[in-house]
């Protein structure tokens, strides 16, 4: 989370006029488009690396898992660098590093070298570029902020839809080394996007909340969110990584197996847009929450072996999973604001990012061990579905119990007083401790686009 503050009494700040700020939005869109498109195609490269280097699923899975882990960790660890040198420099440096990591794929000869290039170096570059591309958009907008950020985050879905198809085509004509070289060229365009991200003339103050503050850990809801994020990233990483391999084992050709990732992207993007259009209440309505989070989780967990017998069933599975993941991401964001409050999510975002990174790192190798032990992919997808289901159940239990909140003055005679709730942690005292001026208006933006 990023806190963007400005003095409500200060009349000097004026939102920029003209097309300049929308150039920044378009540039940020393509940053997300490139990063998420390449990252979510890790299942395709998992199969490719396994065939090229002739290693088992456990060894090969570390490449994609390290990429996800380093991307998530870098976006938190390097925020001081982002604040010191600015969003523009961070995005451009991220583009150079990620392009270098992908380009070095031309010369790798062993799998451990793939870990260092495709995993570590590319992950650092993506982590440096992802968060500042949203921070810079937030600096340029006061009104119309929601519309601008919606356009930027649309790049996530667009990348997931487009890049699997592009990568599949490039693999057919240029083999895997040539594909990594071309993707390095795509990543280098992040530098171009960064060059277009000029700081606002009257930039709002960017205040990065303390990422590892102990304050949120006093809230049981926040701890539950950490566990839910761990389960979710663990399960979703498995599905993205092993979806093409499972499809290939069932007799589907490589081109159609790669297309399944694009189907997940299309369904997830549609789901997010539907619930964003319906508004916040749609994600917090009790019946919608139960059916879309727990209900779809049960379906996705239980029917995967039955659907994977033919390609039409595989398409059905990807559409269900994509819709489920798109809803759950929106639901988690809104539930967190309802039960914990954006200030505490911002202060403890480092813990959440660490849990997401940890789940991403463990998911692929754990599934690889299970494949080697059972020699069947269906158990891997049972494991992934169960983790996704548990993440939904945890958040639903907290939502219904509302145990993160205390009622205000239940002894009051006002019949409406019991409906007003405050966080377990006193916002006023903590904000004073952190030196935050409550006379300033603050906007908190979720910069963790991944919602793996």
Secondary structure, 3 states (H helix, E strand, C coil): CEEEEEECCCCCCCCCCCCHHHHHHHHHHHHHHHHHHHHCCHHHHHHHHHHHHCCCHHHHHHHHHHHHHHHHHHHHHCHHHHHHHHHHHHHHHHHHHHHHHHHHHHCCCCHHHHHHHHHHHHHHHHHHHHHHHHHHHHHHCCCCHHHHHHHHHHHHHHHHHHHHHHHHHHHHHHHHHHHHHHHHHHHHHHHHHHHCCCCCCCCCEEECCCCCCCCHHHCHHHHHHHHHHHHHHHHHHHHHHHHHHHHHHCCCCHHHHHHHHHHHHHHHHHHHHHHHHHCHHHHHCHHHHHHHHHHHHHHHHHCHHHHCCCHHHHHHHHHHHHHHHHHHHHHHHHHHHHHCCHHHHHHCHHHHHHHHHHHHHHHHHHHHHHHHHHCCCHHHHHHHHHHHHHHHHHHHHHHHHCCCEEECCCCCCCCCHHHCEEECCCHHHHHHHCCCCCCEEEEEECCCCCCC
